[in-house]
Amino acid sequence: MACPPSPADTPHPSSQAAGLLCASGPVTRERSGRSVLYRRTAVGDVLVGTG
């Protein structure tokens, strides 16, 4: 699933970092109601040494 862009009206540094991680592959992002869930991908597992 492609990562949707972060809202332009809230350029918080943590959301920018999460967007970068999502766009580069180590995590995926999906919405669950009003929450945003970030999950590590297989690429992320390899990067942290658990995959």
N, C-alpha and C positions, 0 to 999 in steps of 0.2 A: 504494500500500500504506500502510495506516495505521501510525503509529509506535507500537510497544508501549511501555508505561510502563517506565521504568528500574526496576531492582530497588530496593525500599524499604530494603534493608539496606546499600546502598552509595551514600549521597547525596553523592558526591564532586562538587565544583564543576564539574569538566570534564564529567562525565556529565550534570549538570543543564543546562549550557550547550548541549551537543549535543542533549539532549532538547528544549530550547526551539527550537533551529534546525530540528530535524526537525518539530516540531509547527507551526511557523509557515511552512514551505514551502521554504526555500532548499536543504535537503538531505533525502535519504531515508536510511533506515537498514535494513540487512538483515544477517542472521547468515550466516556461512560457517563451519560447524564451531563452534569456540570463539571465533572472532573476530567483531567487529562492524564492518561496512563502512559508511562514510558516503559518499554520492555527491551531488554538487551537481546540482540540478534546473535546468530552464530559467530559473526565477525566480532561482535563485542566480547563474546565468550573467549575467543582466541586471544584478543588483545589483553584481557585481564588474566589469562592463563587458566581458565576453568573449562575450556572446550577443546 
